[in-house]
Amino acid sequence: MPLTTTGDLVARSAAARGAVGAFNVITLEHVEAVISGAELADRPVVLQVSENAVAFRYGRLLPLARAAVAAAERAAVPVALHLDHVVSDRLLRQAPDAGFSSVMYDASRLPYGENLAATRAAADWAHAQGLWVEAELGQVGGKHGAPALDAHAPGARTDPREARAFVADSGVDALAVAVGTTHAMTERTAALDHALLKSLAAALDVPLVLHGSSGVPDAELTAAVAGGISKVNVGTALNAAMTAAIREYLAAHPRAVDSRTYLAVGREAMVRTVAAILGVLDPGASGGDGTA
């Protein structure tokens, strides 16, 4: 079916008090796995390409983006394309022509005033191009190999009053909030600050996004969605599933050289992971066993 938009999927999820799953993709196998997992769960999905993934692909956005669009247009469920954690204005400006309906502009590393100014400028430009814009306030640590901030460090959590002003002054369409998650977690041990999330949901009139969700246990994810999260970002969980499956296959088949054999095993592991996570976000969906 034709590409849908991230804004539409998030709006529908928010109206239904649910959350759409948004999965970061790096290779064509990731793209195919996310779509197949969404079809298995019979749920819409967002394919996300991060600036880090673009850097891995020699700084070229179009090869992966074109593949993602082609795969999405043949999907049996609605699929949107989102450009994630954009720092470079040059990359931001490539989004509309590459098939993206939305971007997460990330100036969260900057002091509040600079973050606001940069995000406002990015949002003004993006909205003129018809793009839906997500930003981040507070710091969901763990990006670029940096250690996570202590949960109680200044700026590590999103302040509701500051967030309300930031959304109003920046004009963004959604806000990623720091409520206890960390990027690149390989163990599901994150404990979310649900009282803070409740305060943020009450203070803001835009959808809330949870980054670093690979480290969040099922029960915490379910509670986060009930508490107001409308978009759940997942990346590391896919990489962990793929890597573990490939390691196991190669250990059992040490003479294997055909990359299709082990990539297929890795891809199927990601399919199962995607379907399971979508089942947690919406237990009523078909497919998946409700365990991520």
Residue pairs with C-beta under 8 A, 6 or more apart in sequence:
1 73
1 75
1 76
1 77
1 78
1 79
2 73
3 69
3 72
3 73
3 79
3 80
3 81
3 99
3 101
4 44
4 78
4 79
4 80
4 101
5 80
5 101
5 102
5 132
6 22
6 46
6 80
6 81
6 82
6 101
6 102
6 132
6 231
7 101
7 102
7 132
7 173
8 80
9 20
9 44
9 46
9 78
9 80
10 20
10 132
10 174
10 207
10 230
10 231
11 207
12 20
12 44
13 19
13 20
13 207
13 230
13 231
14 207
14 230
17 225
17 226
18 225
18 230
18 281
18 282
19 210
19 224
19 225
19 229
19 230
19 231
19 232
19 281
19 282
20 43
20 44
20 45
20 46
20 230
20 231
20 232
20 281
21 38
21 43
21 45
21 46
21 232
21 234
21 274
21 277
21 278
21 281
22 45
22 46
22 47
22 48
22 82
22 84
22 209
22 231
22 232
22 233
22 234
23 30
23 34
23 45
23 46
23 47
23 48
23 233
23 234
23 235
23 238
23 274
24 30
24 48
24 49
24 50
24 53
24 84
24 233
24 234
24 235
24 238
25 31
25 34
25 47
25 48
25 49
25 53
25 64
25 68
25 238
26 53
26 56
26 64
26 239
27 64
28 64
28 67
28 71
29 242
29 263
29 266
29 267
29 270
30 238
30 242
30 270
31 47
31 64
31 67
31 68
31 71
32 71
32 267
33 238
33 242
33 267
33 268
33 270
33 271
33 274
34 45
34 47
34 238
34 270
34 274
35 45
35 47
35 71
35 72
35 75
35 77
35 79
36 267
36 271
36 274
37 45
37 270
37 271
37 272
37 273
37 274
37 275
37 278
38 44
38 45
38 75
38 77
38 79
38 274
38 275
38 278
39 75
39 76
39 77
40 271
40 274
40 275
40 287
40 288
41 274
41 275
41 278
41 279
41 282
41 285
41 286
41 287
41 288
42 77
42 285
42 286
42 287
43 77
43 278
43 281
43 282
43 285
44 77
44 78
44 79
44 80
45 77
45 78
45 79
45 80
45 274
45 278
46 79
46 80
46 81
46 82
46 231
47 68
47 72
47 79
47 80
47 81
47 82
48 82
48 83
48 84
48 233
48 235
49 61
49 64
49 65
49 68
49 81
49 82
49 83
49 84
49 100
50 83
50 84
50 85
50 235
51 83
51 84
51 85
51 86
51 87
51 88
51 91
52 85
52 143
52 144
53 64
54 60
54 61
54 64
54 91
57 63
57 64
61 83
61 91
61 94
61 98
62 94
62 98
65 81
65 98
65 99
65 100
66 98
66 99
68 81
68 99
69 81
69 99
71 79
72 79
72 80
72 81
80 101
80 102
81 99
81 100
81 101
81 102
82 100
82 101
82 102
82 103
82 104
82 134
83 91
83 92
83 95
83 98
83 100
83 102
83 103
83 104
84 103
84 104
84 233
85 104
85 106
85 143
86 92
86 95
86 103
86 104
86 105
86 106
86 122
87 106
87 107
89 122
92 103
92 105
92 122
92 125
92 126
93 125
95 103
95 126
95 129
95 131
96 129
96 130
96 131
100 131
101 130
101 131
101 132
102 131
102 132
102 133
102 134
102 173
103 122
103 126
103 131
103 132
103 133
103 134
104 133
104 134
104 135
104 136
104 176
104 209
105 118
105 119
105 122
105 123
105 126
105 133
105 134
105 135
105 172
106 135
106 136
107 114
107 115
107 118
107 119
107 122
107 135
107 136
108 115
108 135
108 136
108 137
108 138
108 139
108 140
109 115
109 139
110 118
112 162
112 166
115 135
115 137
115 166
116 166
116 169
116 170
119 135
119 166
119 170
119 172
120 169
120 170
120 171
122 133
123 133
123 135
123 170
123 171
123 172
124 171
126 132
126 133
127 133
127 171
132 173
132 174
133 171
133 172
133 173
133 174
134 172
134 173
134 174
134 175
134 176
134 209
134 231
135 166
135 170
135 172
135 174
135 175
135 176
136 175
136 176
136 177
136 178
136 211
137 158
137 159
137 162
137 163
137 166
137 175
137 176
137 177
137 178
138 155
138 156
138 157
138 158
138 159
138 163
138 177
138 178
139 149
139 155
139 156
139 178
140 176
140 178
140 181
140 182
140 183
140 211
140 212
141 147
141 148
141 149
141 156
141 182
141 183
142 148
142 182
142 183
142 184
142 185
142 212
143 183
143 184
145 184
148 182
148 183
149 155
149 156
150 156
151 157
151 180
151 193
156 178
157 178
157 179
157 180
157 193
157 196
158 175
158 177
158 178
158 179
158 196
158 200
160 196
160 199
160 200
160 202
160 203
160 204
161 203
163 175
163 177
163 200
163 203
163 204
164 203
164 204
166 172
166 175
167 175
167 204
167 205
167 206
172 206
173 206
173 207
174 206
174 207
174 208
174 209
174 230
174 231
175 204
175 206
175 207
175 208
175 209
176 208
176 209
176 210
176 211
176 233
177 197
177 200
177 208
177 209
177 210
179 192
179 193
179 194
179 196
179 197
179 200
179 210
179 224
180 190
180 191
180 192
180 193
181 190
181 192
181 210
181 211
181 212
181 213
181 215
181 216
182 190
182 212
182 215
183 211
183 212
183 235
183 236
184 212
184 214
184 235
184 236
185 212
185 214
185 215
185 236
186 214
186 215
186 236
186 240
187 215
188 214
188 215
188 216
188 217
188 292
189 215
189 217
190 212
190 215
190 216
190 217
190 220
191 220
192 216
192 220
192 223
192 224
194 223
194 224
194 227
197 208
197 224
197 227
197 228
197 229
198 227
198 228
200 208
200 228
201 208
201 227
201 228
207 230
207 231
208 228
208 229
208 230
208 231
209 229
209 230
209 231
209 232
209 233
210 216
210 224
210 229
210 231
210 232
210 233
211 233
212 233
213 221
213 232
213 233
213 234
213 237
213 277
214 234
214 235
214 236
214 237
214 240
215 236
216 224
218 280
218 290
218 291
218 292
221 232
221 277
221 280
221 281
221 292
222 280
222 283
224 232
225 232
225 281
232 277
232 281
234 277
237 273
237 277
237 292
238 270
238 273
238 274
241 266
241 269
241 270
241 272
241 273
242 266
242 267
242 269
242 270
243 266
244 269
245 265
245 266
245 268
245 269
246 262
246 263
246 265
246 266
248 265
249 256
249 261
249 262
249 265
249 266
250 256
250 262
253 261
253 262
256 262
273 292
275 287
275 288
276 288
276 289
276 290
276 291
276 292
277 288
277 292
278 285
278 287
278 288
279 285
279 287
279 288
279 289
279 290
279 291
279 292
280 288
280 290
280 291
280 292
283 290
